[in-house]
Amino acid sequence: MTAGESARGALVRLRRVTGDRRHRRRLAELGFVPGAMMSVLGRGVYGGLVLALGDGRVAVDARTAATLVVEPADG
């Protein structure tokens, strides 16, 4: 499942980031690393998300959300 498919309010764990190396590196700089816990705070009209990641909040567009492969935090 991807972050873009996650329900609002869901607590998820990042498994991996897909895409080219430059894209993965930039997201890693923002804290999107395997094992990171995040929560979906909001969803935009065009599929963008606002994610709680650590102590911060990050907005990503729908294309980026689709590259974040996640799993439920409890499993």
N, C-alpha and C positions, 0 to 999 in steps of 0.2 A: 504494500500500500504506500502511497505517496502522501506528503503533507497536504497537497491539494485535495486529496480524497478524505482527509480527516475531518471529523465533525467539530464544530465550534465548541470550545471548552475541553476538548480531548487533550489528555496528557500523553505524549508519545516520546519514544526514544529514537534518535537518529541512527539508522543502520549504516547508510552510506550515501554519498552524493554522486550522482551520475553527471556526465557531461565531460567536456574537454578539461585538460589539466589546468589551464588558466582559470576557468570557471570554478573548479573544485578548490584551487588555492585561494581565490578571493573569498569564497564562502568560509573556508577554514579560518581565514583572518578575522572573520566576523563571529566566529565561535561555532560554526556548523561543522563539528567533528564527530566521528562515530562515537556513540555512547552518550552524546549530549541529550539532556532532557529538555523538552519544549512543550509549550501549551499553545493551542490555537485560540487567540483572543478575539479575532474578528475576521470577517471575510468580506472582500470588496465585491462590487457588482460584476466585475470582469474576471473574478477568480483569484485576485491577489489576496494575500493573507497578512495579518498582523500576528506575529509570534512572540511569545515570552521565551526568551533564551537566556538563562542565567538571571542576572539582575537587570538585563536590558530588554528592550522591545525592538523588534526588527520587522519592517514591512518588506515583503517580497512579492514580485509579480507572479502571475499564474504559471508562466514558463519556468521560473526558478522553483516554485513550489512543487512542480512536477518532477524536478530532479532530486528532491529530498525524499529518499526511501526511508520510511519509518515503520515502527512496530508499536503496538500498545505498550505503555510503560509497565503494566502489570504482567506482561508475558513476553 
